[in-house]
Amino acid sequence: MTTKKIAIFVDVQNIYYTCRQAFGRQFNYRKLWQQLTNEGQITSATAYAIHRGDDGQLKFQDALKHIGFDVKLKPFIQRSDGSAKGDWDVGITIDILETANEVDSVILLSGDGDFDLLMQKIYKKYGTDTQVYGVPSLTAKSLIDSVCQYHEIDESLLL
């Protein structure tokens, strides 16, 4: 039997803020990695983050790299009206589309409903197993409904 090939894509900002809002705690990426390595071979793992350059964030990014994630950074942009811009949706979408036909399973960590059409598309086009990890109260129903498997982020996946 061949080993299942897994690709992981993490919407870091979404996971950080939803875990903080729902639990007041941080997500345990190492625990997730250990769980997924029992299910197959992680052929790619990418974490998409915003670069602010503060020490805490740099330590976190180093920790992700140490676990095995490729960390992609975008600059943090503060708009003149005070709002912030730093969205990886298009980058994540492109990478998933480029990877989906090379793996057995695409795993997305995000609660963002904007990814629902993407997950439906890769399942229909390639038959790729699609999974989402998200905080139950903060994950779009359309995203949950679009994937083969939805995994609730709960106490067992928190630091």
Secondary structure, 3 states (H helix, E strand, C coil): CCCCEEEEEEEHHHHHHHHHHHHCCCECHHHHHHHHHCCCEEEEEEEEEEECCCHHHHHHHHHHHHHCCEEEEEECEECCCCCEECCCHHHHHHHHHHHHHHCCEEEEECCCHHHHHHHHHHHHHHCCEEEEEECHHHCCHHHHHHCCEEEECCHHHEC
